[in-house]
Amino acid sequence: MPLPKASSSELLSTPTYNLFAKNCVQDDYLLQLLKYADNVSTWVAAEIVTSCGSKVQMNLVSKFLFTANDSLSLMEGERFKTLPTIPSAHILAMHIQQLETGGFTMRNGTYKWTKLRNIAKVVSQVQAFQENPYMFLPDCQLQDFLRQRIAFLNDADIFTLAADNYANFHQKPEKQSRKIQDALHRMKAMF
């Protein structure tokens, strides 16, 4: 059962959601992180569907996949221990939510320690992501541009953007469509 959305000042009234605290203030930072991840996902999709042609769209998809793959390669092997990475907030929240399903105690009142250990492992991954600082200098111009594009497209309807873009529809060559139109006119003239 998912937690209801609440502001940081609201208290959760049911103690079943938290093992150790009776009154728990919901953390606003996780909600902000999830909203930001949604905005970035929407931005990526909007950039792809609003591109001017199918070749440009394929090029953008390749670049986004390369960027994602490069981030994943940072997490593999020994490089994971030395280079900083950005955790996917959606994946971490999903894992924790799945682990919280069903409660923390058994019928006889004993704690489900394996469940608690698994939650601790997922939470410790967040700490591992935060241990190493980024060693490269920020590109403020690029950051500002990306923030503007993400803010501009964060509430965009992807389906509407795709429908409005001419490049998202398969185009028949002009010569072929003329032949089809001529054949239809001849058929119409016969009847």
KARA-V38405 format. One record per backbone hydrogen bond with DSSP energy under -0.5 kcal/mol. NH is the residue of the N-H (numbers start at 1). CO is the residue of the C=O. If there is no record, write none. Layout:
nh: {NH;NH}
co: {CO;CO}
//
This chain:
nh: {10;12;17;18;24;26;26;31;32;33;34;35;36;37;38;39;40;41;42;43;44;45;46;47;48;49;50;51;57;58;59;60;61;62;63;64;65;66;67;68;69;70;71;72;73;74;75;75;76;79;80;80;81;82;82;83;87;89;92;93;94;95;96;97;98;99;100;101;101;103;106;109;112;113;116;117;118;119;120;121;122;123;124;125;126;126;127;128;129;130;131;131;132;133;140;143;144;145;146;147;148;149;150;151;152;153;154;156;158;161;162;163;164;165;166;168;169;177;178;179;180;181;182;183;184;185;186;187;188;189;190;191;191}
co: {7;24;14;15;22;10;24;27;28;29;30;31;32;33;34;35;36;37;38;39;40;41;42;43;44;45;46;48;53;54;55;56;57;58;59;60;61;62;63;64;65;66;67;68;69;70;71;72;73;76;76;77;78;78;79;79;85;87;88;89;90;91;92;93;94;95;96;97;98;100;110;106;104;111;112;113;114;115;116;117;118;119;120;121;122;123;123;124;125;126;127;128;128;131;138;139;140;141;142;143;144;145;146;147;148;149;150;153;156;157;158;159;160;161;164;165;166;173;174;175;176;177;178;179;180;181;182;183;184;185;186;187;188}
//
